[in-house]
């Protein structure tokens, strides 16, 4: 087993005891909740006449079901309104801070936590959402959990987890023009597979990762779960600390930053740390990535040809054939030139300010193709405001994009933002399985925000480097 890694240090520091079933009981430093997975958990502790143990360590927002076009109450969707009302009631009763639509802090839970400084190195962080791994970018152990575990955390601020192996992923080389963190993680999943991380957490490191912004690091850790890993993290460094200094938490209390810094430094993986596995990847060989199938692992570089299922491992051939039939692609062809109907920039993977800036560089002075429905959904109200202060919204709107309010939107289509029938969508989100964006016949092609912008302009999957 691993020794001396950040994972080992943070795990051991939060371990309460070993349970009879072999799992460990861990104390949870930060619990994030939203409207979809928390109502039943609140109901469970209410039935047992229990109270939320540490309400100050739980923070709530609304993101999955909230409309991005019109958020006036009551919501037009009755179920969405009920879920919203339930979250408002539960947080008020439990004295939990709630970043609602009127707060100025509402947004996707994995955008809101980092931008406010709630997410910090050396923490254990949980949320009823699989992409909680995002927070690992700050050097925390962040896990997505289910409703019964949400109940446990609300009632005791602890949960039971089994210890994982640690795989170090060393990312070497230099990123080429318009090659992004999204392309790095899609490449990793392509090579290791969507189940390659089962039983593991991923520690990302190497020169290329060190040079990434915090937004890029969050994009990589966000999609750890798509590779089957229980979590993903990056050791904290000066980039991490500069981000934290500029958050509410530490701008208001700079002494707290200095107080915590020695702990953050202490939890870094040791130079001689022992890993269960090491995987290396060369960034010099990565180009803008796109998916051709119905999993994030079915991806290729924009200049590459779609593989023949017969050329793949036997265990992957049948799923590849089904995916190609659904996506209407032919082995030997390229994804470049694949016609799209929708372009979506958003999600907890790629909806931060830097993502919007990169996309704006591509669309400025150009016009979205007449056959494309294009929308930009900022990850939070703060991101939206900052983008508007820079005039990014005007650039998007003038080019033909729909500028929306903050939320998860078309990433998982739990509101009105959905694909219609067999529409094909160039998407900056994290999942492309059948039905993910609201239609069982819809087709999703994952790519970076800049690549989505290029596809929107051309009306087809395009190499952004040609724009």
C-alpha positions in Angstrom: 0.0 0.0 0.0 1.0 3.6 -0.5 3.0 5.5 2.1 3.9 9.1 2.6 1.4 10.5 0.1 -1.0 13.3 0.7 -3.8 10.8 0.6 -2.2 8.8 3.5 -1.5 11.9 5.6 -5.0 13.4 5.2 -6.8 10.1 5.6 -4.8 9.2 8.8 -5.4 12.7 10.2 -9.2 12.4 9.8 -9.5 8.8 10.9 -11.7 8.4 14.0 -11.4 4.6 14.2 -11.5 1.3 12.3 -14.9 -0.2 12.0 -15.7 -3.9 12.4 -16.3 -4.3 8.7 -12.8 -3.1 7.9 -13.7 0.4 6.8 -12.5 3.5 8.5 -14.7 6.1 10.1 -13.5 9.5 8.9 -14.3 12.9 10.2 -15.6 15.2 7.4 -14.1 18.8 7.3 -16.6 20.2 4.8 -20.0 18.9 3.7 -21.5 20.5 0.6 -25.2 19.9 -0.3 -27.6 20.7 -3.1 -31.3 20.2 -3.8 -31.2 16.8 -5.5 -29.6 14.3 -3.1 -30.2 15.9 0.3 -34.0 15.9 0.9 -34.2 12.2 1.8 -31.2 12.5 4.1 -32.9 15.3 6.1 -36.0 13.2 6.2 -34.0 10.3 7.7 -32.5 12.2 10.5 -35.8 13.9 11.2 -37.5 10.5 11.6 -34.8 9.5 14.2 -35.4 12.8 16.0 -31.8 13.8 15.4 -30.3 17.2 14.6 -27.5 18.3 12.2 -24.3 17.8 14.3 -22.2 20.6 12.9 -24.3 22.9 10.7 -21.3 25.3 10.4 -19.4 22.7 8.4 -22.2 22.2 5.9 -22.9 24.6 3.0 -25.8 24.5 0.6 -26.5 25.8 -2.9 -28.9 25.0 -5.7 -27.6 24.0 -9.1 -29.0 20.8 -10.7 -32.7 21.8 -11.2 -32.5 25.5 -11.2 -33.6 27.1 -14.5 -31.0 29.1 -16.3 -33.4 31.3 -18.3 -36.0 32.4 -15.9 -35.6 31.9 -12.1 -38.7 33.7 -11.0 -40.6 31.8 -8.3 -42.4 29.5 -8.3 -40.4 27.6 -11.0 -42.4 26.5 -14.0 -41.4 22.9 -13.3 -43.4 21.7 -10.3 -40.9 19.1 -9.2 -38.0 21.6 -9.4 -40.0 24.0 -7.2 -40.7 21.3 -4.7 -37.0 20.4 -4.4 -36.1 24.0 -4.1 -38.6 24.6 -1.4 -37.5 21.5 0.5 -33.8 22.7 0.4 -34.8 26.1 1.7 -36.9 24.6 4.5 -34.2 22.1 5.5 -31.4 24.6 5.6 -33.4 27.1 7.5 -34.5 24.6 10.1 -30.9 23.2 10.5 -29.3 26.7 10.5 -27.1 25.8 7.5 -25.8 28.5 5.2 -27.7 28.5 1.9 -26.4 30.2 -1.2 -29.7 30.7 -3.0 -30.6 32.6 -6.1 -30.9 35.9 -4.2 -27.6 35.6 -2.4 -25.1 36.5 -5.2 -23.2 33.3 -4.3 -25.5 30.7 -6.0 -24.0 28.3 -8.5 -22.7 24.9 -9.2 -21.6 23.4 -5.9 -18.1 22.5 -7.3 -17.6 26.1 -8.5 -19.0 27.8 -5.4 -16.9 26.0 -2.9 -13.5 26.8 -4.4 -14.3 30.4 -5.3 -15.4 31.3 -1.7 -12.4 29.6 -0.1 -14.5 26.9 1.5 -12.4 24.3 -0.2 -8.9 24.1 1.4 -5.9 21.8 1.3 -5.8 18.9 3.7 -9.6 18.8 4.1 -11.9 15.8 3.8 -14.8 17.1 1.6 -18.0 15.2 0.7 -21.1 16.0 -1.4 -23.9 14.0 -2.8 -22.5 14.4 -6.3 -20.0 12.2 -8.1 -17.9 15.2 -9.3 -16.9 16.2 -5.8 -13.5 15.0 -6.9 -13.1 18.5 -8.3 -12.1 19.9 -4.9 -9.0 17.6 -4.9 -7.3 20.2 -7.1 -6.6 22.1 -3.8 -4.9 19.1 -2.1 -8.0 17.8 -0.3 -9.6 14.4 -0.3 -13.0 14.9 -1.9 -15.5 12.2 -2.4 -19.0 11.9 -3.9 -21.4 10.1 -1.6 -24.9 8.7 -1.6 -28.0 9.8 0.3 -27.5 7.4 3.3 -24.0 8.7 3.7 -25.3 12.3 3.5 -27.6 11.3 6.4 -24.5 10.0 8.4 -22.6 13.2 7.8 -25.5 15.4 8.8 -26.0 13.4 11.9 -22.4 12.7 13.0 -20.0 14.7 10.7 -18.4 11.3 10.0 -18.8 8.6 7.4 -17.5 5.1 6.7 -15.1 4.6 3.8 -12.7 1.9 2.6 -9.1 2.8 2.0 -8.0 3.0 -1.6 -4.8 2.4 -3.5 -2.9 5.5 -4.8 -1.9 5.8 -8.5 0.5 8.7 -9.3 -0.1 10.1 -12.8 3.0 12.0 -13.9 2.2 14.5 -16.7 5.4 15.6 -18.5 6.2 17.9 -21.4 4.7 21.1 -22.6 1.1 21.7 -23.7 0.7 22.9 -27.3 -1.4 25.7 -28.6 -5.1 25.4 -27.5 -4.3 22.1 -25.7 -5.9 22.3 -22.3 -6.4 20.5 -19.0 -9.6 19.0 -20.5 -7.5 17.4 -23.2 -5.1 16.0 -20.6 -7.8 14.3 -18.6 -9.6 13.0 -21.7 -6.2 11.5 -22.8 -5.6 9.9 -19.4 -9.1 8.3 -19.5 -8.5 7.2 -23.0 -5.4 5.3 -22.0 -6.4 4.0 -18.6 -10.0 3.4 -19.4 -13.3 4.4 -17.6 -12.7 1.6 -15.1 -9.0 1.9 -14.9 -9.1 3.8 -11.6 -11.4 1.4 -9.7 -10.1 0.9 -6.2 -7.7 3.9 -6.6 -7.4 7.6 -6.1 -5.3 9.5 -8.6 -2.5 11.9 -7.6 -1.8 14.2 -10.6 1.6 15.7 -10.8 4.5 16.5 -13.1 5.7 19.7 -14.9 2.6 20.1 -17.0 0.2 19.9 -14.0 2.4 22.3 -12.0 2.0 25.0 -14.7 -1.8 24.7 -14.8 -4.0 27.3 -13.3 -6.4 26.3 -10.5 -9.2 26.2 -13.0 -7.3 23.7 -15.1 -6.4 21.6 -12.1 -10.1 21.5 -11.1 -11.0 20.4 -14.6 -8.6 17.4 -14.3 -9.7 16.4 -10.8 -13.3 16.8 -11.8 -13.2 14.0 -14.3 -11.2 11.6 -12.1 -14.5 9.8 -11.5 -15.0 9.3 -15.2 -11.9 7.2 -15.1 -13.3 5.1 -12.3 -11.1 6.6 -9.6 -12.7 7.3 -6.2 -11.1 10.7 -6.1 -8.3 12.7 -7.6 -6.0 15.3 -6.1 -3.0 17.6 -6.7 -0.5 18.6 -4.1 -0.9 22.3 -3.0 1.7 24.8 -4.1 2.1 28.6 -4.6 -0.6 28.5 -7.3 -3.0 27.0 -4.8 -2.1 29.6 -2.1 -2.5 32.6 -4.4 -6.0 31.4 -5.3 -6.9 31.0 -1.6 -5.5 34.4 -0.6 -8.0 36.0 -3.0 -11.1 34.2 -1.6 -13.6 35.6 0.9 -12.4 33.3 3.6 -8.8 34.6 3.7 -9.3 38.2 2.5 -11.4 38.7 5.6 -8.9 36.9 7.8 -5.3 36.9 6.4 -4.0 35.7 9.8 -6.0 32.5 9.3 -4.1 31.9 6.1 -0.7 32.2 7.8 -1.9 30.0 10.6 -3.0 27.2 8.2 -0.1 27.4 5.8 2.3 25.2 7.8 -0.4 22.4 7.9 -1.0 22.7 4.1 2.7 22.4 3.5 3.0 19.4 5.8 0.4 17.3 4.0 2.2 17.3 0.6 3.3 13.9 -0.7 6.9 13.2 0.4 9.6 13.1 -2.3 10.2 9.4 -1.5 6.5 8.6 -1.1 5.5 5.0 -2.0 2.7 4.6 -4.6 0.7 1.5 -5.6 1.2 2.4 -9.3 2.7 5.1 -11.5 1.5 6.2 -14.9 3.3 8.7 -17.1 1.9 10.7 -20.0 3.7 13.0 -22.4 1.9 16.3 -23.1 4.0 17.0 -26.2 1.9 14.3 -28.0 -1.5 15.6 -26.9 -3.7 17.6 -29.3 -7.2 18.9 -28.8 -9.4 15.9 -28.0 -12.9 15.0 -28.9 -15.0 11.9 -28.1 -16.4 9.7 -30.9 -18.5 7.4 -28.6 -20.6 7.3 -25.6 -18.0 7.3 -22.8 -15.3 9.8 -22.0 -12.8 7.0 -22.7 -13.9 6.8 -26.3 -11.9 9.8 -27.4 -9.2 10.7 -30.0 -7.1 13.7 -31.0 -8.8 15.9 -33.6 -6.5 14.8 -36.4 -6.9 11.1 -35.6 -9.2 8.6 -37.2 -12.1 6.9 -35.5 -10.9 3.4 -34.5 -12.2 0.2 -35.9 -13.7 -1.8 -33.1 -11.8 -4.9 -34.3 -8.6 -3.1 -33.5 -9.5 -2.6 -29.8 -9.2 -5.0 -26.9 -11.8 -7.7 -27.2 -13.7 -6.5 -24.1 -14.2 -3.1 -25.7 -15.3 -4.1 -29.2 -19.0 -4.6 -28.5 -19.5 -1.3 -26.6 -17.5 0.5 -29.3 -19.7 -0.9 -32.1 -22.8 0.2 -30.2 -21.4 3.6 -29.5 -20.5 4.2 -33.2 -23.9 3.1 -34.3 -25.5 5.6 -31.9 -23.2 8.4 -32.8 -23.4 7.6 -36.5 -19.7 7.6 -37.1 -17.7 5.3 -39.3 -14.3 3.7 -38.5 -11.5 5.3 -40.4 -13.3 8.7 -40.6 -12.3 11.7 -38.5 -14.5 13.6 -36.1 -13.5 16.8 -37.7 -16.4 17.8 -39.9 -19.0 16.0 -37.8 -22.1 18.2 -38.0 -23.5 19.6 -34.7 -26.9 21.1 -33.8 -26.1 22.4 -30.3 -23.0 24.0 -28.6 -22.9 24.0 -24.8 -20.3 25.8 -22.7 -20.8 25.1 -19.0 -20.8 22.4 -16.3 -18.7 21.9 -13.2 -15.9 20.9 -15.5 -15.6 24.0 -17.7 -17.8 27.0 -16.6 -15.3 29.1 -14.8 -14.1 32.6 -15.8 -10.9 31.4 -17.6 -13.0 28.9 -19.6 -15.3 31.7 -20.8 -12.4 33.9 -21.7 -10.8 31.2 -23.9 -14.1 30.5 -25.7 -14.6 34.3 -26.2 -11.2 34.5 -28.0 -12.6 32.1 -30.6 -16.0 33.6 -31.1 -15.2 37.4 -31.0 -16.0 39.0 -34.3 -17.6 35.8 -35.7 -21.1 34.4 -35.9 -22.5 31.1 -34.7 -23.6 28.9 -37.6 -27.2 29.4 -38.5 -28.1 25.8 -37.8 -26.6 25.8 -34.3 -28.3 26.5 -31.0 -25.5 27.8 -28.7 -25.6 28.6 -25.0 -23.1 29.7 -22.3 -24.0 28.9 -18.7 -21.6 30.4 -16.1 -20.8 28.2 -13.2 -21.8 30.6 -10.6 -23.3 34.1 -10.1 -19.9 35.4 -9.3 -18.5 34.0 -12.5 -21.4 35.5 -14.4 -20.8 38.9 -12.8 -17.1 38.9 -13.4 -17.6 37.9 -17.0 -20.1 40.7 -17.5 -17.7 43.2 -16.0 -15.2 42.1 -18.7 -17.8 42.3 -21.4 -17.6 38.7 -22.2 -21.4 38.4 -22.2 -21.7 41.0 -25.0 -19.2 39.1 -27.2 -21.1 35.8 -26.7 -24.5 37.4 -27.4 -23.2 39.4 -30.4 -21.9 36.2 -31.9 -25.2 34.4 -31.5 -24.8 32.5 -28.1 -27.5 32.6 -25.5 -26.1 34.0 -22.2 -27.7 32.2 -19.3 -28.0 32.3 -15.5 -25.8 30.1 -13.3 -26.6 26.3 -13.0 -25.7 22.8 -14.2 -27.9 23.2 -17.2 -27.4 20.9 -20.2 -24.7 18.9 -18.5 -27.3 16.6 -17.1 -30.5 18.2 -18.4 -32.5 18.3 -15.2 -34.0 21.6 -16.2 -35.4 22.9 -19.5 -31.9 22.9 -21.2 -32.1 19.6 -23.0 -31.3 18.1 -26.4 -34.3 17.5 -28.7 -34.6 14.1 -30.4 -31.3 13.2 -32.2 -29.5 16.5 -31.9 -25.7 16.4 -31.8 -24.1 18.6 -29.1 -20.5 19.9 -28.9 -20.2 20.0 -25.1 -17.7 21.2 -22.5 -19.2 18.9 -19.9 -17.9 15.6 -18.4 -20.2 12.8 -19.5 -21.6 11.7 -22.9 -23.5 8.5 -22.1 -26.8 8.0 -24.0 -29.5 10.1 -22.6 -27.2 12.3 -20.4 -28.3 15.5 -22.0 -32.1 14.8 -21.9 -32.8 12.8 -25.1 -32.2 9.0 -25.5 -31.4 9.8 -29.2 -29.2 12.8 -28.5 -25.5 12.7 -29.3 -22.8 14.3 -27.1 -19.2 15.1 -28.2 -17.0 16.1 -25.3 -14.3 18.7 -25.8 -12.7 21.9 -24.3 -14.6 25.2 -24.2 -12.5 26.6 -27.0 -13.2 23.6 -29.2 -17.0 24.0 -28.5 -16.7 27.7 -29.5 -15.0 26.6 -32.8 -17.6 24.0 -33.5 -20.4 26.6 -32.8 -18.9 29.0 -35.4 -18.3 26.3 -38.1 -21.5 24.2 -37.4 -19.3 21.1 -37.1 -16.5 19.7 -35.0 -13.4 21.7 -35.9 -9.8 22.0 -35.0 -9.7 25.2 -32.9 -6.2 25.8 -34.1 -7.5 26.4 -37.6 -9.7 29.3 -36.4 
